[in-house]
Structure formats: structure tokens, C-alpha cells
């Protein structure tokens, strides 16, 4: 079970970080970051399976692959921004975290514009 391995890695890293935080905060931060990266690497193979499954579903229901790619990019931006925000918050840099969150939202909006335009075109075609 992968989740058991991930939980164990997370818990061990958390315990070590809690003990190191007062004495060596820079090492605690690096360990926290390393644990996050290891967990992320565990999930990359699962992520590719999910993306392939979504692409297959989209082909079966004739969804334009361009829109699917945009949605996948939006999901990726959201996850990466969230990961960066949490790392900054762990380091005590909530100001930087809020800037990353803001940037992520702006990027998501800019990526969503083609989808919004397609929906507006569809609505305009439906209305008399």
C-alpha cells in the first residue's frame, strides 16, 4: 500500500522536524522540503495514469483535446501553487505564500480564458 508508505514518510519527517525546529531550523526546513519532494515523486506515476485515463475518457466523448490540456494545466498550476504556499508557510513566510497564491490564481484565470470564450460562444449560439 503506497498510502501507508507515504504516511510513514510524512510522520517520520514530521517528528524529526519537530525535534530539530528549535535547535536547527534550517535543517528542519530542508528535511520538510525533502519529504514533500519524496512524496511528490511517489505520486508522479499515479498522476500519469490519471492523466492518461482522463485523455481516454475525453476521446470517447469527443471533448476537444485542447480544452482537456488546458484543464490539466490548470490543475497542475493549482497543485504546484498549493505546494509552494505550504512550503513558504512552513518556513514562516506567509507574506511570500500569499503572493504565490495570488500568482497561481492569476495564471489559472489566464489559462481558463479560452474555455470561458468557448462557453460564451456556445451560449451566444443557443440564444436567439
C-alpha positions as CSV (number, residue, x, y, z in Angstrom):
1,X,0.0,0.0,0.0
2,X,1.5,3.2,-1.2
3,X,-0.5,5.4,1.2
4,X,1.0,3.6,4.2
5,X,4.5,4.3,2.9
6,X,3.6,7.9,2.3
7,X,2.0,8.3,5.7
8,X,5.1,6.7,7.4
9,X,7.5,9.0,5.5
10,X,5.3,12.0,6.4
11,X,5.1,11.1,10.1
12,X,8.8,10.3,10.5
13,X,9.7,13.6,8.8
14,X,7.3,15.5,10.9
15,X,8.6,14.0,14.2
16,X,12.2,14.8,13.2
17,X,11.3,18.3,12.0
18,X,9.5,19.0,15.4
19,X,12.7,18.0,17.3
20,X,15.0,19.9,15.0
21,X,12.9,23.0,14.6
22,X,14.2,24.7,17.8
23,X,17.8,23.7,17.5
24,X,18.4,23.7,13.8
25,X,15.6,25.4,11.9
26,X,17.4,25.5,8.6
27,X,17.9,21.7,8.6
28,X,14.3,21.2,9.7
29,X,13.1,23.2,6.7
30,X,15.3,21.3,4.3
31,X,14.0,18.0,5.7
32,X,10.4,19.2,5.4
33,X,11.1,20.2,1.8
34,X,12.8,16.9,1.0
35,X,9.9,14.9,2.5
36,X,7.5,16.8,0.3
37,X,9.5,16.1,-2.8
38,X,9.8,12.4,-2.0
39,X,6.1,12.2,-1.5
40,X,5.5,14.1,-4.8
41,X,7.8,11.7,-6.6
42,X,5.9,8.7,-5.3
43,X,2.8,10.2,-6.8
44,X,4.2,11.0,-10.3
45,X,3.5,7.5,-11.6
46,X,-0.1,7.6,-10.3
47,X,-0.5,11.1,-11.8
48,X,0.5,9.9,-15.3
49,X,-2.1,7.1,-15.0
50,X,-4.8,9.6,-14.1
51,X,-3.9,11.9,-17.0
52,X,-4.0,9.0,-19.4
53,X,-7.4,7.9,-18.2
54,X,-8.8,11.4,-18.4
55,X,-7.5,11.7,-22.0
56,X,-9.1,8.3,-22.9
57,X,-12.4,9.4,-21.5
58,X,-12.2,12.7,-23.4
59,X,-11.6,10.9,-26.7
60,X,-14.6,8.6,-26.1
61,X,-16.9,11.6,-25.5
62,X,-15.4,13.8,-28.2
63,X,-14.1,16.5,-26.0
64,X,-11.6,18.8,-27.8
65,X,-8.2,17.8,-26.5
66,X,-7.2,21.4,-26.4
67,X,-9.7,22.1,-23.6
68,X,-8.6,19.0,-21.8
69,X,-5.0,20.1,-21.9
70,X,-6.0,23.5,-20.5
71,X,-7.9,21.9,-17.6
72,X,-4.9,19.6,-16.8
73,X,-2.6,22.7,-16.9
74,X,-4.9,24.5,-14.5
75,X,-4.9,21.5,-12.1
76,X,-1.1,21.4,-12.3
77,X,-0.8,25.1,-11.6
78,X,-3.2,24.8,-8.6
79,X,-1.3,21.9,-7.1
80,X,2.1,23.5,-7.6
81,X,1.0,26.8,-6.2
82,X,-0.5,25.0,-3.2
83,X,2.8,23.1,-2.7
84,X,4.8,26.3,-2.8
85,X,2.4,28.1,-0.5
86,X,2.6,25.3,2.1
87,X,6.4,25.3,1.9
88,X,6.5,29.1,2.5
89,X,4.1,28.8,5.4
90,X,6.2,26.1,6.9
91,X,9.2,28.4,6.7
92,X,7.2,31.2,8.4
93,X,6.9,33.3,5.2
94,X,3.2,33.8,5.0
95,X,3.7,37.0,3.0
96,X,5.5,35.2,0.2
97,X,3.0,32.4,0.4
98,X,0.1,34.8,-0.2
99,X,2.0,36.2,-3.3
100,X,2.4,32.7,-4.7
101,X,-1.3,32.0,-4.1
102,X,-2.2,35.3,-5.9
103,X,0.1,34.5,-8.8
104,X,-1.4,31.0,-9.1
105,X,-4.9,32.4,-9.2
106,X,-3.9,34.9,-12.0
107,X,-2.3,32.2,-14.0
108,X,-5.3,29.9,-13.6
109,X,-7.6,32.7,-14.8
110,X,-5.4,33.4,-17.8
111,X,-5.3,29.8,-18.7
112,X,-9.1,29.5,-18.4
113,X,-9.8,32.3,-20.9
114,X,-10.1,30.0,-24.0
115,X,-12.6,27.8,-22.1
116,X,-14.6,30.8,-21.0
117,X,-14.7,32.1,-24.5
118,X,-15.9,28.7,-25.9
119,X,-18.7,28.7,-23.3
120,X,-19.7,32.2,-24.2
121,X,-19.7,31.3,-27.9
122,X,-21.9,28.3,-27.1
123,X,-24.3,30.4,-25.1
124,X,-24.5,33.0,-27.9
125,X,-25.3,30.3,-30.4
126,X,-28.1,28.9,-28.2
127,X,-29.7,32.3,-27.5
128,X,-31.9,33.6,-30.4
